[in-house]
Amino acid sequence: MSLILCILLAPVLLIAAIAVKVDSKGPVIFKQERLGRGGRVFSIYKFRSMCVNAEHTGSGVYSGKNDARVTRVGKFLRASSIDELPQLWTILKGDMSFIGPRPPLTYHPWPIEEYTEEQRKMFLVRPGITGWAQINGRKGVEWHDRIKLSVWYVEHLSMWLDIKIFFATIFKVFSNADNENTGATVTADNAGKSAETAAEPAEAEDTETV
């Protein structure tokens, strides 16, 4: 399916790549390390939607729709979720699936060593472009709760659940629902976790679903 989509969406991918290149200096593709199945580190790819070195500019975190580091083309890519399309290649490689828990950064919300035994269940399956947490709050959900939703998905995995997530994702994308960070993504008092209150790193989770 990912190969077929890569072929069918080739014109969209080409236009998006040209637009990113013309709009601002820097690479077309943003590459980042994430945690996948079994906690293995792999590279995720997106169309770059922010200026180069955004994570080292200003606060270093994505602050919302008025973030000046987001390029003009990037705003459209984020709103339409087109920036996520390069992940079709990651699916083709076998590192990801269409449906599954969103892969966290290697250091955010916390390193793999700090996940509890219960939380590690989310790594029993391949991560996905979209998942149960993304249709149940998306960016408005704090990370402890995102992980709980991901674990619930793994424990109730079925084809019908994936179909439900697929169609719910389409609605989320076209309505652009829950596509902005509304507060801290990790809080110290949630579930008793000893983590500092923190926002999402720039370019980390700029758009959660495709």
Beta strands, then each sheet from edge to edge (+ up, - down):
strand 1: 29-35
strand 2: 41-47
strand 3: 97-99
strand 4: 128-130
sheet 1: 1+ 2-
sheet 2: 3+ 4+
end
